[in-house]
């Protein structure tokens, strides 16, 4: 995993592809989920995890409310890419 700056936000890559960004001021992350994983995580953990609206959400990008998500669930999300 590589951390770098992406439009003034910390971003993380695996295999040269971004899988997450941190929006520190908004206390959220944006994580890319597969078509298989997105409905599982969004349905089980609402409102902490919900799809980004529009085209980005259709491609798997998903908001994570860092104030509401359980640490164990966040770790599971991040391990999907490791």
C-alpha positions as CSV (number, residue, x, y, z in Angstrom):
1,X,0.0,0.0,0.0
2,X,1.2,3.5,-0.9
3,X,0.0,6.7,0.7
4,X,0.2,9.9,-1.4
5,X,-1.5,13.3,-1.8
6,X,-4.5,13.3,-4.1
7,X,-6.1,16.8,-4.5
8,X,-4.9,17.8,-1.0
9,X,-6.3,14.6,0.6
10,X,-4.5,11.5,1.7
11,X,-5.0,8.7,-0.8
12,X,-4.0,5.0,-0.8
13,X,-3.1,2.8,-3.7
14,X,-2.6,-0.9,-4.2
15,X,-1.2,-2.1,-7.5
16,X,-1.1,1.5,-8.8
17,X,-4.9,1.9,-8.2
18,X,-6.5,4.2,-5.7
19,X,-8.8,2.3,-3.3
20,X,-9.4,4.9,-0.6
21,X,-9.1,8.6,0.2
22,X,-9.5,10.4,3.5
23,X,-11.6,13.5,3.9
24,X,-10.3,14.6,7.3
25,X,-12.3,17.8,7.6
26,X,-15.5,15.9,6.9
27,X,-14.6,12.9,9.1
28,X,-15.1,10.5,6.3
29,X,-13.3,8.2,3.9
30,X,-14.2,7.2,0.4
31,X,-13.5,3.5,-0.4
32,X,-13.8,1.6,-3.6
33,X,-15.9,-1.6,-3.2
34,X,-16.5,-4.3,-5.7
35,X,-20.0,-4.9,-7.1
36,X,-20.1,-8.0,-4.8
37,X,-19.0,-6.2,-1.6
38,X,-20.8,-2.9,-2.0
39,X,-24.3,-4.1,-1.3
40,X,-23.1,-6.3,1.6
41,X,-21.4,-3.4,3.5
42,X,-23.9,-0.7,2.6
43,X,-27.0,-2.7,3.7
44,X,-25.4,-4.1,6.9
45,X,-23.9,-0.8,8.2
46,X,-26.2,2.0,7.1
47,X,-25.8,4.9,7.7
48,X,-22.0,4.6,8.4
49,X,-21.4,3.2,4.9
50,X,-23.4,4.5,1.8
51,X,-22.8,4.8,-1.9
52,X,-21.5,8.0,-3.5
53,X,-24.3,9.5,-5.6
54,X,-24.1,9.5,-9.3
55,X,-21.6,7.8,-11.6
56,X,-18.9,7.5,-9.0
57,X,-21.2,5.4,-6.8
58,X,-22.0,3.2,-9.8
59,X,-18.3,2.4,-10.1
60,X,-18.1,1.2,-6.5
61,X,-17.1,4.4,-4.6
62,X,-18.6,4.4,-1.2
63,X,-18.6,6.9,1.7
64,X,-17.6,5.8,5.2
65,X,-18.7,8.0,8.1
66,X,-15.7,7.7,10.4
67,X,-17.6,8.9,13.4
68,X,-20.2,6.1,13.1
69,X,-18.3,3.1,11.7
70,X,-17.1,0.4,14.0
71,X,-13.3,-0.1,14.0
72,X,-13.7,-3.8,13.1
73,X,-15.9,-3.0,10.1
74,X,-13.5,-0.3,8.8
75,X,-10.6,-2.8,9.1
76,X,-12.6,-5.4,7.0
77,X,-13.2,-2.7,4.3
78,X,-9.5,-1.8,4.1
79,X,-8.4,-5.5,4.1
80,X,-10.4,-6.1,1.0
81,X,-7.6,-4.3,-0.9
82,X,-4.6,-5.7,0.8
